[in-house]
Amino acid sequence: MSNKTQNSDDRQRQLRQAFGSFVTGVTVVTARDADGNPIGFTANSFTSVSLDPALLLVCLAETSANLDHFSRAGRFAVNILSEAQKDVSNRFASKGADRFADTAWHESAEGTPLIDGALAWFDCCTDNLVDAGDHIILIGRVADFGETEGRPLAYLRGHYLDLGLAEDAADSVSHHGGVRVGCLLDCNGSVLLRKTPEGWSLPMGDVCPGFREARRALEKTLADQGIAADLGFLYSVFDAPSGNATWMVFQGDMEFGTLDSDLQLFPTDQLPLQEMATPQLRSILRRFQSEYVEARFGLYIDGSNRAGQIHAIERSATPWTKFITDQEHVT
Ligand SMILES: Cc1cc2nc3c(=O)[nH]c(=O)nc-3n(C[C@H](O)[C@H](O)[C@H](O)COP(=O)(O)O)c2cc1C
């Protein structure tokens, strides 16, 4: 590869990463093809545009297998996904998946497919199609719409965000004696686990009275063990098996280095799920494993050299302070 190509790839990766720091919701955009079959794709490029007239937009990659269908459909719908619909998001972003066969859906009065359980939907007539670089912008005129209560699915830097965690954390911490912070550290596709007499666990700090102290205790433990880690966002909150502390687990990245004998890196697809110290840890790792495989998507900016693929992005960790503001007031 020439230096010039390498530089332009690097630049694109950096741009994708920078775009990815904008927190978005996740939508599935649906329509019917010329034969009347439902079609759809996952999109986080949705934006409301105008109230009068009622307009919205979404960007579709020119490499999409659905480009012609959406360009010609004449109408489309945008479905805003709820936090319970990660699987729907993944399905509508995956090549080869039978997207509608495995998804509950119904149709609007005008016959546009709508995803069951979406937080909001907008049934649109196509108002305009604008060529914009390697995407087209679909501008829709809203003909009908609806919404229900619930929490949205959120997306940042190639990961889904659990907006409910801060609330859950606040509730738990107010009912329990102490806080213990652990981490799920990713080292180039492997996860760092710690051997305990009960089985494999995560690197954890000691139980402390408040979140701040617990996090510091974890950072100290990591530093004492010579682990260069960059803690990212809050990944899970649950009650300790003993019932007398709240566990908070952060996701993070670590640099490869020499490890103490009780620590070991496991490739994400070879995690010792059956040998975890507690069922909670097992379920966290199982979730991480499936998300790692299915959901490590970047903000989707298609490049001509990676036609139609979903790209993982090389993200940098998000400062934890962004996610813990609410909870900080509770301890
Ligand atoms: C969270 C998320 C957001 C995405 N946003 C967009 C988007 O705004 N525009 C787009 O063209 N593709 C986006 N994609 C990728 C498409 O969903 C995916 O590439 C597409 O469905 C591939 O199938 P197709 O060629 O059948 O369209 C996104 C994927 C994910 C996981």
The ligand as a Gaussian input file, in Angstrom:
#p B3LYP/6-31G(d) Opt

LIG

0 1
 C      -25.823000       1.533000      14.769000
 C      -25.714000       1.485000      13.274000
 C      -25.970000       2.614000      12.534000
 C      -25.900000       2.599000      11.141000
 N      -26.197000       3.716000      10.438000
 C      -26.205000       3.693000       9.099000
 C      -26.597000       4.833000       8.343000
 O      -26.962000       5.862000       8.893000
 N      -26.588000       4.737000       7.002000
 C      -26.224000       3.590000       6.339000
 O      -26.234000       3.570000       5.111000
 N      -25.845000       2.490000       7.031000
 C      -25.835000       2.508000       8.376000
 N      -25.487000       1.399000       9.093000
 C      -25.077000       0.200000       8.377000
 C      -26.251000      -0.490000       7.748000
 O      -27.272000      -0.806000       8.662000
 C      -25.758000      -1.787000       7.062000
 O      -24.553000      -1.598000       6.458000
 C      -26.687000      -2.166000       6.023000
 O      -27.854000      -2.600000       6.602000
 C      -26.054000      -3.250000       5.142000
 O      -27.052000      -3.873000       4.414000
 P      -27.632000      -3.379000       3.014000
 O      -26.498000      -3.366000       2.024000
 O      -28.632000      -4.448000       2.761000
 O      -28.237000      -2.025000       3.203000
 C      -25.543000       1.405000      10.478000
 C      -25.286000       0.250000      11.236000
 C      -25.366000       0.302000      12.613000
 C      -25.124000      -0.940000      13.411000

